[in-house]
Amino acid sequence: MLCNLNEPNCTFVLLSQLSMMHAAVSVWILLAVICVGRGHQHEGHDTDMQEPDVQNTDVQNTDVQNTDVQKTDVQDTAVDSSVSLVSSANKQFAFHLYKKLAAHADNQGKNIFFSPLSVSVALASLSVGARGETHKQLFDGLGFNNSQLTQTEVNRVFHTLMEKNNEASQDSIEGTAVFVDQRFKPHADFLDTLKNSYFADGFNVDFTKTKDSANTINTYVSDKTNGKIEKLVESLDPSTVMYLVSYIYFKGKWATPFEPKLTKQDMFQVDQNSKVMVQMMNREGNFHTYYDRDLSTSILHLPFNSSYSMLLLLPDDMATLENAICPSHVTKWLKWMNARRFDVSIPKFSIKTSYNLNEVLTEMGMTDMFGDRADLSGISEGQKLAVSDVIPPGTLITCSLCLMLHFSLTHTHAFIVLQVVHKATLDVDEAGATATAATGIGITLLSFQHVPVLKFNRPFMVVITERNAGSILFVGKINNPVAE
């Protein structure tokens, strides 16, 4: 029997009540401090009634106001600093993870597509329950400097970023969910933090009923990604005690759509030895472009009708671009792009990807969470936990991505992370895109038209970004637009 933790009889309602109690206590403490402060102002006064010194009172009030303003400025500066540090780390993590995936033997010659933001959210939420060396490895792997950022600050920043994203645009929705075995009792403060900082939905399930619990998770993920990711979980181990899922769904419409009647079959050069026929979209108009001489790469900027954009990158040599690309390149490209008239052609494509990230994350230094050395005592005491898998999902023209953290008890009753699985889908057509993709631009001059041609007819990279905050939602490489 599935029990939604948001229902009255389940654990998460207790957490909601605890949250309300925490809020009430905070208010009462604040009021008590204010009252004590006012009481102190009367100490030392004569008991006889005296005419108040209006000027001195005004000066005192002004001093208090100035002090309050200064404190607020300091707090705002601290919050801004934390947001900047986490945002910068997220962008660095995006390309670090991309390079690891691109270099992996299993991904050679294949399309790559994933959401680094979804992976960051899942691992950051896991770090809430990590302790000791396990926590340090997660923070180091995510690029969070322990000397500058605390777990509380990281939680607050992700809450702010996710809240702004979900409120500001209907194009993108992100969140998390935790599925807890009925026999397993996580710490209330762990679940409370997931709910309040990472917008987690919570459910009780019976993981001994492997088929039913897998269906429960898959139904939830399919609903959150509009059916784009239908089977995140292939199978479950009966020893599973908890699943932590991070998802992101993106569907963007081009600010200026491509005309379907102009889409025609054309050739796409996969590599030196193979070509495929694709449906090539076409539009002539003003586009923002940039040519990076250091990377020998042409960049095309395609905005959606929101604050999101897709960058299509066409390098002369893909390896050179992949080895060098970093967040500062994206910042530079967006800053220095110029608008001019082009004849642009882009292939329609729909791709799905799936990765088990255990090996990649281990290479990035996050090792302990997968074995007996895992310290996830912040999730539950008395039982050793570890991560089983880290599995990410796929995306279509609706960008959807899910990251799954699979927890189980080891034979020594150790709580480990068994899997980190990531699946993603990406669809791109005349109307827009769902997910991110990498696209290369070929520039050729048509002398009789005097209009440069940007033709994505060979492997290209794709980056989907939010322009205001600079967040990188998706990163990918399209080697073959028609590959399954």
N, C-alpha and C positions, 0 to 999 in steps of 0.2 A: 504493500500500500504506500503510495506516494503522499508525503505530508509536506505541504508548502510551509516553510518556516515563517512565512508572513501570516499564517493562519493563527487564530487565538490559542490553539492547543499546542503550538510548537515553539521551539527554542527561540526563534527570531523575534517573536512577540515579546519575550522576556527581554531580549536585547533592545527592542524599541522602548520598552518601559524603562530599562536601565538608561538609555540615551536621554529620555525625557527627564529622568531623575538627575542625571549629570547636568543637564541644562539648567534645571531648577536650582540645583546646588550652586552652580556657578553664579546665577543671578542673585541668590541669597547672599553668597559670600561677597559679591560686589556691593550689594546694598549695605551689608554690615561694615565693610571698609569705609564706605562713604559716611555712614552714620558715625563711626568711631572718629573719623577725621574731623567731622563737624563738631563732635563733642570736645575734641582736643583744642579746638579754636577758642573755646570758652574758658579753658583752664587759665588761672592766674588773674582773672577779672575780679573786681570787687563785687561783693554781693549786692551793693546798692545799685539801683537802676541808674544808668548813665546814658547820656545822649551819644549815639554811635558816631564814630568818626567816619563820615561818608567818604572823604578823600582817601583815607588809609584803606577803607574797605574796598574802594574802587581799585586802588593800587594792588591790594592783595588779590582781588578777583582777576585783575589783568595778569598778575604773575602766575596765578593758577592756570589761566587760559593759555598763556604762553608755554607753560610747562607741559600742559596737555597736548598742545600742538606739536611741541618738540618730541614728546613721547610717541605721538601718532606718526610723525615723520620717520622716527627711528624704526618703528614697527613696520611701516610701509616699505622702508628701504630694505629691511631684513627679509620681508616677504618677497619683494621684487628680486632680491639677490638669490633667494632659494629657487624661485621660478626660473630665473636665468640659468642657474647651475644645472637644474634638472633638465630643462629644455635643451641646453647645450649637450649634456650627456646623452640624452635620447637620440639626438641627431648623429653624434659620433657612433653610438651603438648601432644605428641603422646601417651605416656603411661598413662597420666592422663585421656585422653579421652577414651582410651581403657578400663581402669578400670571402668569408668562410664557406658560404653556400656555393658560390661560383667556383671555388677551387676544389670542392669535393668531387671525388672521382665519379660518384653516382649522378652528378648533375652536368657532366661534360656534354655539350651539344644539345642540351635541353633548355626549354623555357624555364625561367625562374620568376617566381612571384610570391611575395609575402608582405605582411604588415609588421614592420619593426615596432610600431607603437603598441600593437596588441601583445607582442612578446614582452615588451618592457613593462606593460601594465600587469601581466600575469606574474612575471618574476618579482616585480616590486611588491605585489600583494603577497607573494610567497615569503618575501623577506620579513613581513610583519611577524611571522611565526618562527623565523630562523634565529639562531643564537650562535655566539662564539665564532669559530672559523667559518662555519657554513654561512653565517650572515655576512662576514667580511668578504667571502668569495662572491656572493651575490652582488653586493655593493660594488666591489671592484670590477666585476664583469659588466655591470650596467654603467660603469663610469661614474658612480657616485663617490665623491671624496668623503671618507669617514670623518676627516677633521673639519670639514665645512658643512656637512649635511647630516642631520640626525634622521632616524626613522620617522619620527613625528613630522619633521619638515617635509620629507619625501611624501608621506601620506597626504599632507595638506596640499602640496603642489599638484599631485595627481587628481585629487578631488577638484581643485580649481580648474585644471586643464580639461578634465572630463565634463565638468559641469558647464563650462563655457562652450565646449564643442557641442554638447547635446542641446543647449539652449539657443545657440546662435544660428544653427543651420539644420534643416531637415535633410540635407544631403548625407549627413554622417551621423551614425548612432553607435555608441560604444558602451560597453559595460562588462560586468563579470557575474559569475554565478558559482556557488559552491554547493555540491551535492555530498551530503554526509550520511554515512551508514547509521542506521538506527541504533546499533550497538556501540557506536563510537561517540565519545563526549569531548569535543574540542573546548578549549577555554572560551568563556563568554566574551572576554575582551578581544580575542582574536576575531571572532565572528562579528563583533560589534564594529571593529575597525574596518573589516571588509565591507560591511554594509554602509557605513557612514562615509568612508574615504574613497572606496572603489565601486560604490553603487551596486553592491553584490545582491543578487537574488539568492535566497537560501532554500534548500529542499532536503527533507529526510527521505532516504531510499533504503531498500534492502539489497545490498550488493551481492548477497548469496543467491538472489534471483537475478542472475547475470543478464539474461535476455530482457527482462522487464526494465531493469535499471539502465541498460544501454539504450533501450527505446525511449526511456524518459529523458535522458541526456540529449539524444539525437533529435527528439521532437522539440525540445527547448531551443537548441541551436538552430534548427531549421526555421523555427518561427522567428527568431531574432535576426536571421540573415535572409529573410524572405524566400526561403526554400533553396537558396544557392548552395548551402552546405547541408546536405541531407543525412550524411552518415559520418559524423565525426568519430564515433566510437565503433570500431569493427567488432571487438570482443572485449570481455571483462574477466579479470581474475576474481574469483570469489573472496580472496583475501583483501580486496580493495576496501578502504575505509573512507576515502574522500576523493572527490574530483573537483578541481578548480578550473573553471573555464573563463577565458577572456575572449570577447568577440568585438568585431567592428564591422559595420555595414556602411557602405558608401555607394551612392548612386548620383552621378552628376550629369547634368545636361550641358552640352556645349553652349557657350555664350552666343556663338554663331554656328548653327548646325550645318552639316554637310547635306547636299541635295541627294536623295537616294537615286534619282534618275541619272546622276553623273557617275555612280558606282559601276565599275566595269572590271572584267577579269584582266589580270595582269600577272607578270612573272615576279617571283620573289626568290632572290639568290640566297639559299640557306648557307651554302659554303661553296668552295671551289668546284665540288663535284656534283652538287645537287641543286635543282630548282623545283619550285612548286608553284602552282597556280593559286592566286588569291583573289578575293573580292577587294578591289582597290577603290577607296573613297577619294573624292577629288573636290577641291574648292579653290577658287582664285579670289584673293582679297588681301587685305592688310594683316600682316602677322608680325609678332615680335620675335626676333631671332638674335642669336649671338654665335660667333665663331671663336672657339677657344684654341688659340694657336699652340699653347703649351701642350694641350692634349690632342690636337688635331681632330677636334670634334665640333660638329655643328649642333646647335641647340635650338629647338622650336618650342615656343610657349603657347599652349592651348588652354585658355581660361574656361572654366565652367561658369554658369550663371550664378555664381556665389563667390566666396573668398577662396575657393579651391582652384588649383591649376594642375595640368599635366605637363610635364617637361619631357620632350622626346629627344634623345641623344643619339646622334649618328657619328661614331668615331671612324677614323681611317683604320685604326687597329683596336679591336675590342679589348685585348689584354692590357694595353697601355691605359685605357680609360678605367677599366675595372681595378687595376692596381693603384691608381692615383686618386680616384674620386673621393671627395670628402665634403663635409657640410659647407666649408668656405667656398667651394666651387659653385654650389647652388646659390649661395648669397650673391656671389659675384655675377653670375649669369642673370639673375633677376634684376640686379641693379643696373647693369650696363646694356641691356637689350635695346635694340632699335626697331622701330616699326617701318616696314616697307612692303611693297606689293609682291606676293609670291603666288605661284601655282603649286598648291600643296596636294600630295597624294599619300594616303595612309591606309594600310591594309585593315580590313575588319578582322577581328579575331576573338576567340573565346577560349580561355585556357583555365585549367584546374591544376593545382599543385598540392602536394602533400609531403611533409618532411617529418622525420623523427629527429628532433634536435638534440637528443642526448649526447651524441658524439661531438657535435659542433659546440655545444655549450661547455662540454668537458674541455675541449681545446681552448676555450676562452677563459678557463680557470675555474669554472663552476663545477667542481668535481665531487665534493663531499656529499651533496644532497642526494646523489644516486646510490650511495653505499652505506655500510654500517657506521661510518663516521658522521653521518648526517645528524645535525643537532637542530631538530625542529620542535624543541621542547616548548616554544612559545605557542604551538598549536595544541599540544596535549602533553601532560606530564605522565610519567610512569610507563609509557609505551614508546619505543624507539620508532620514529617515522622516517621515511625517505621517499624521494620522488621516483616513480616508476618510469614514466614517459613524459616527454614534452612534445606535444603533437600540435602543429599549426594547421589551419584550414585554407580553402581556396576561394576564388572570387570570379564573378562574371561582370557584365556591364553594371552590375551592382557590385560594388566592391564589398565582399564579405570575407571576414577572416576570423578564425577561432584558434585560440591557443588552449590546449588542455594540459593540465598538470594532474597526473595520476599517482595517487598515494596508496601505499599498502604496507602491511606489517611484514617484516622479514621473519625467517624461521627462528630468529633469536628475539622475536617481538620488537624488532627495530622498525621505526617508522621512516621509510625512505621514499624518494620520488622515483617511481618506476619508469615513467615516460614523460617526455615533453614533445607533444605532437602539434604540428602546425599545418593547417590546410587553408588554401586560398583559391579564389576564382576571380577571373577578370574578363569582362566582356567590353568590347569597344565597337561601336557602330556609328551610323550617321547622326544619331541623336545625342550620344554622349558615351559615358563609360561608367562601369562599376568596378572599382579596384584600381590598382596602379599598374603601369606597364612601362617598359623602356622602349623608346623609339628613336631610331637613327635617322638622320636627314641627309639625303644626297642632294647636292646642289649642282644643277646643270643649267646652262643658259640656252634659251630658245631664241636664236637671233632674230627670227621673223616676228616674235612677239615682244621682245625686249623685256620679258618677265621671267625672273629666275624661277627655276623649278626645284621644289623640295620633295623628293620622292623617297619614301621609306620602303625601299625594295631590297633591303638586306638587314641582317640582325641589328637590333637597336635596343637601347635601354629606356626604361620608363621610370619616372619619379612623380608621385602624386603628393602635393604639398599644400598646406594651408598658408596663404600669403601673409596674413596678419601676424600670426605667432611664429611662422616659419616651421611648423611641425611637419614631419615627414610621415605620412600615413602609410604609403606603400612604395616598394622598390621592386623593380623587376627587369628581366631581359627577355626579349622576344627573339628566339632563334628561328622558330618556325611557326608562323601564324596559324597553320592548319593542323599542327600536331595535336594529338589527343592528350 
